[in-house]
Amino acid sequence: MITQLDLPGQTHVADGPHDQSGMYLMHHAFRRDLDSFVRAVRQTPIGESDIWRALAARWERFGYVLHHHHRIEDTAIWPVLLEHVRRSGDADGERTLLDMEDEHERIDPALEATGAAFEQMAEHPCDDHRNALDVRVTAVRELLAEHLRHEETEALPLLQRVMTAEEFEASEKAAGKGYPPSSIPFVVPWVLHRLPAGSADDFMRRAGRVYVLVHKLTRRRFERGEQKAFRYA
């Protein structure tokens, strides 16, 4: 039995034969980012135009990573699991997986609306635009938090029960290919940012030398960007 990650904010550990480190790392990063965005929106002074532009750009990157993460699930994970549960007549499992797809469809427009609100705040900073943005980003945090809870407590345990080793390996390869090379200098330091030290060290040992090298080369630039965008968070 593989020892699974159990990270801050995680609602459940799905024990089983498949290493879910990648999934839990992404979920940790999504939660971390949304908490930071909410604080930044509420605490950044109205007149800090450069920081509002940095936050708008950072939200675009957040949305990009989340969109790709969901696309991988929708194309390489949920369909495989759906085939299993339909073949076995597992109606509850089928409902869970259909819910996953429905929740993704609700999250996408919320992300876009929040991105538009960030752009509006960056172009015309004022109290009204900040208040509207606060409503948007807080709603996305609540929406995604519920989705991640649902996925961790029901969909990932289902994956552990029914997915074969060959199917899981194929989904991991699809996830690895799901991000274009141009995104790697952001995604690698992003996923490891503010992880508990022990979890970060453990993952780096599993990830291998290439991942370690990429992180070493990209971490400082990433952290400078974080310090600017989230200066008041």
C-alpha positions as CSV (number, residue, x, y, z in Angstrom):
1,M,0.0,0.0,0.0
2,I,1.4,3.4,-1.0
3,T,1.6,6.1,1.6
4,Q,-0.5,9.0,0.2
5,L,0.1,12.7,0.8
6,D,-2.0,14.4,3.4
7,L,-1.6,18.1,2.9
8,P,-3.1,21.2,4.7
9,G,-6.7,21.7,3.6
10,Q,-7.0,18.2,2.2
11,T,-10.4,16.7,3.2
12,H,-9.7,13.0,2.7
13,V,-6.9,10.6,1.9
14,A,-7.9,8.0,-0.7
15,D,-5.8,5.0,0.3
16,G,-5.1,2.4,-2.4
17,P,-2.6,1.1,-4.9
18,H,-2.2,4.3,-7.0
19,D,0.1,7.2,-5.9
20,Q,-2.2,10.3,-5.9
21,S,0.7,12.7,-5.0
22,G,0.2,14.7,-8.2
23,M,-3.5,15.2,-7.6
24,Y,-3.1,16.2,-4.0
25,L,-0.3,18.6,-4.8
26,M,-2.4,20.4,-7.4
27,H,-5.4,20.6,-5.0
28,H,-3.1,22.1,-2.3
29,A,-1.9,24.7,-4.8
30,F,-5.4,25.6,-5.9
31,R,-6.5,26.1,-2.3
32,R,-3.4,28.0,-1.4
33,D,-3.8,30.4,-4.3
34,L,-7.5,31.1,-3.7
35,D,-6.8,32.0,-0.1
36,S,-4.0,34.3,-1.2
37,F,-6.2,35.9,-3.9
38,V,-9.0,36.6,-1.5
39,R,-6.6,38.3,1.0
40,A,-4.9,40.2,-1.8
41,V,-8.2,41.6,-3.1
42,R,-9.3,42.7,0.3
43,Q,-6.0,44.1,1.5
44,T,-4.2,45.6,-1.5
45,P,-4.5,49.4,-1.5
46,I,-6.7,50.8,-4.3
47,G,-3.8,53.0,-5.6
48,E,-1.3,50.1,-6.1
49,S,-1.9,49.9,-9.9
50,D,1.2,47.8,-10.6
51,I,0.1,45.2,-8.1
52,W,-3.5,45.0,-9.4
53,R,-2.0,44.4,-12.9
54,A,0.3,41.7,-11.4
55,L,-2.7,40.1,-9.7
56,A,-4.7,40.1,-12.9
57,A,-1.8,38.4,-14.8
58,R,-1.4,35.9,-11.9
59,W,-5.1,35.0,-12.0
60,E,-4.8,34.3,-15.7
61,R,-2.1,31.8,-15.0
62,F,-4.1,30.2,-12.1
63,G,-7.1,29.8,-14.5
64,Y,-4.8,28.3,-17.2
65,V,-3.4,25.6,-14.9
66,L,-6.9,24.8,-13.4
67,H,-8.4,24.6,-16.9
68,H,-5.7,22.1,-18.0
69,H,-6.0,20.1,-14.8
70,H,-9.8,19.7,-15.4
71,R,-9.3,18.9,-19.0
72,I,-7.0,16.0,-18.1
73,E,-9.6,14.7,-15.7
74,D,-12.4,15.0,-18.2
75,T,-10.5,13.3,-21.0
76,A,-8.1,10.8,-19.3
77,I,-9.6,9.9,-15.9
78,W,-13.4,10.3,-15.6
79,P,-14.3,8.5,-18.9
80,V,-12.1,5.5,-17.8
81,L,-13.9,5.3,-14.5
82,L,-17.3,5.8,-16.0
83,E,-16.7,2.7,-18.2
84,H,-15.9,0.7,-15.1
85,V,-18.9,1.8,-13.0
86,R,-21.4,1.4,-15.9
87,R,-20.1,-2.1,-16.6
88,S,-20.5,-3.1,-13.0
89,G,-23.9,-1.3,-12.5
90,D,-22.5,1.1,-9.9
91,A,-25.2,3.9,-10.0
92,D,-23.7,5.9,-7.1
93,G,-20.2,5.8,-8.8
94,E,-21.7,7.0,-12.1
95,R,-23.5,9.8,-10.3
96,T,-20.3,10.9,-8.7
97,L,-18.5,11.1,-12.0
98,L,-21.2,12.9,-13.8
99,D,-21.2,15.4,-10.9
100,M,-17.5,15.9,-11.4
101,E,-18.1,16.9,-15.0
102,D,-21.0,19.2,-14.1
103,E,-19.0,20.9,-11.4
104,H,-16.2,21.6,-13.9
105,E,-18.7,23.2,-16.2
106,R,-19.9,25.5,-13.5
107,I,-16.3,26.5,-12.5
108,D,-15.2,27.5,-15.9
109,P,-17.5,30.5,-16.4
110,A,-16.9,31.6,-12.8
111,L,-13.2,31.7,-13.5
112,E,-13.7,33.8,-16.7
113,A,-16.0,36.2,-14.8
114,T,-13.4,36.7,-12.1
115,G,-10.7,37.2,-14.7
116,A,-12.8,40.0,-16.3
117,A,-13.2,41.5,-12.8
118,F,-9.5,41.5,-12.2
119,E,-8.9,43.2,-15.6
120,Q,-11.5,45.8,-14.7
121,M,-9.8,46.5,-11.4
122,A,-6.4,46.7,-13.1
123,E,-7.6,49.2,-15.7
124,H,-9.8,51.3,-13.4
125,P,-9.0,50.7,-9.7
126,C,-11.8,51.9,-7.4
127,D,-13.9,50.7,-4.4
128,D,-16.8,49.5,-6.6
129,H,-14.6,47.4,-8.8
130,R,-12.8,46.0,-5.7
131,N,-16.1,45.0,-4.1
132,A,-17.3,43.4,-7.3
133,L,-14.0,41.5,-7.6
134,D,-14.2,40.4,-3.9
135,V,-17.6,38.8,-4.6
136,R,-16.3,37.0,-7.6
137,V,-13.1,35.6,-6.2
138,T,-14.8,34.6,-2.9
139,A,-17.5,32.7,-4.9
140,V,-14.8,30.9,-6.9
141,R,-13.0,29.9,-3.7
142,E,-16.2,28.4,-2.3
143,L,-17.2,26.7,-5.5
144,L,-13.8,25.1,-6.0
145,A,-13.5,24.2,-2.3
146,E,-16.7,22.2,-2.5
147,H,-15.6,20.5,-5.8
148,L,-12.2,19.5,-4.3
149,R,-14.0,18.1,-1.2
150,H,-16.4,16.1,-3.3
151,E,-13.5,14.8,-5.5
152,E,-11.3,13.8,-2.6
153,T,-14.0,12.1,-0.6
154,E,-15.8,10.3,-3.4
155,A,-14.1,10.4,-6.9
156,L,-10.5,9.6,-5.8
157,P,-11.5,6.7,-3.6
158,L,-13.5,5.3,-6.5
159,L,-10.4,5.7,-8.7
160,Q,-8.4,3.7,-6.2
161,R,-11.0,0.9,-6.2
162,V,-11.6,0.4,-9.9
163,M,-8.7,1.8,-12.0
164,T,-6.2,-0.8,-13.2
165,A,-2.4,-0.2,-13.0
166,E,-2.2,0.2,-16.8
167,E,-5.0,2.7,-16.9
168,F,-3.5,4.7,-14.0
169,E,-0.1,4.8,-15.8
170,A,-1.8,6.0,-19.0
171,S,-3.6,8.8,-17.0
172,E,-0.3,9.9,-15.5
173,K,1.3,10.1,-18.9
174,A,-1.6,12.1,-20.2
175,A,-1.2,14.5,-17.2
176,G,2.5,14.9,-17.9
177,K,1.7,15.7,-21.6
178,G,-1.2,18.0,-20.7
179,Y,1.0,21.1,-20.0
180,P,3.0,22.6,-22.9
181,P,6.7,23.1,-22.3
182,S,6.3,26.9,-22.1
183,S,4.2,26.5,-18.9
184,I,6.7,24.3,-17.1
185,P,8.8,27.2,-15.6
186,F,5.7,28.4,-13.8
187,V,4.0,25.1,-13.0
188,V,7.0,23.4,-11.3
189,P,7.7,26.0,-8.7
190,W,4.0,26.8,-8.4
191,V,3.0,23.3,-7.3
192,L,5.8,23.2,-4.7
193,H,5.3,26.7,-3.3
194,R,4.6,26.7,0.5
195,L,4.4,23.0,0.8
196,P,5.3,21.6,4.2
197,A,9.0,20.9,4.1
198,G,8.7,17.1,4.6
199,S,6.1,16.8,1.8
200,A,8.2,18.9,-0.6
201,D,11.4,16.8,0.1
202,D,9.5,13.5,-0.3
203,F,8.0,14.6,-3.6
204,M,11.3,15.8,-4.9
205,R,12.9,12.4,-4.2
206,R,10.1,10.7,-6.1
207,A,10.1,13.2,-9.0
208,G,13.7,12.7,-10.0
209,R,16.7,14.8,-11.1
210,V,15.1,16.6,-14.0
211,Y,12.3,18.0,-11.8
212,V,14.7,19.0,-9.1
213,L,16.8,20.9,-11.7
214,V,13.8,22.7,-13.2
215,H,12.7,23.7,-9.8
216,K,16.2,25.0,-8.9
217,L,16.3,27.1,-12.1
218,T,12.8,28.5,-11.9
219,R,12.1,29.0,-8.2
220,R,13.6,32.4,-7.6
221,R,11.9,34.1,-10.6
222,F,8.6,32.5,-9.5
223,E,9.0,33.7,-5.9
224,R,9.8,37.3,-7.1
225,G,6.5,37.3,-9.0
226,E,4.6,36.0,-6.0
227,Q,6.1,38.6,-3.7
228,K,5.0,41.4,-6.0
229,A,1.4,40.1,-6.8
230,F,0.7,39.0,-3.2
231,R,2.6,41.8,-1.4
232,Y,-0.4,42.7,0.8
233,A,-1.9,39.2,1.1
